Amino acid sequence: MIFCTVCGAQLDDSARFCTSCGTAVESKVAQEYAPQPEQPAYTEPVYTQPVYAQPVPEPAPALDKGALIMSIVALALASSGLVGLILAIVAKGKVKKLGQPLTGGNKVAGILSTVALIISIIMMVVLGIYFIWLLVVLIGGGAAAISSFDWEEAFAVIASIR
């Protein structure tokens, strides 16, 4: 059994025309032996050597003198606590704002601002502990205890430990 390619009606094997739509029906023999389209011949791909271009180095970022000076001042004031901490944070922000790999003076500014930031944080912790201790001593009546403290006896105990 064969079917019409236009309307899909079922036809006899010997039918030459569709009984429903009148379209000419190709025989199986004609379909099997019809010339097939030729496949394109295989062609070897052609390789071309890529052209090498010299890399162009990026220009070095300009030295941010403000960040360098602020880092140096922040490092100098790091032991003061809050002032050094604020300056170190601002200097670190200026260095980070460059957004490029740091080189030369900018790298020095980045390192100095980081060191100043670390020292300032440590000093803030130490000063915080000191002020808490001072409050505890003053509130707990420690001022009287400190003034009546026998320093000679304390030094004698320390000397005997050695």
C-alpha positions, 0 to 999 in steps of 0.5 A: 500500500502507498499513500498520496504525498499531498492528501495522505489518501491510501492508494493501490500499489498500481495507482498512477493518480490519487483517487481523492485529489488527482495528484500523480503518484510516483511509483516505488521503482521511480522513487528508489532509482531517482537520481540522488543529489550529489554530496559535496566532495571533501576538501582539506581545510587550509591552515593559515599561520596566525600573525603574532602581534607584540603585546603593548604594555599598559602605561604605569599608573601615575603616582598618587602623591596624596595617598603616599603622603596620607599613608606616611602621616597615618603611619606616624599618627598610628600610635595616637589611636583614632586619628591614625585610624581615620587617616589610615582608612582614608589612605587605604581607600585612596590607594584602592580607588586606583583599581590597577595593579600597584607599582612603585610609589603607589605600592609603597602607599598601599603597604604603608596604609595597611601597616598604619591601619593595623597599628592603629587598630592595635592601639585602639584596642590597647587604649580601650583596655586601658580606659576600661581598667581606669574606669574600674579602678576609679569607680571601685574606689581604686584610687584610695587603694593605689595611693595606699599601696606599699610600693616597697613591699611590691618591689621586694616581692618582685626582687625575691622572684628573680 
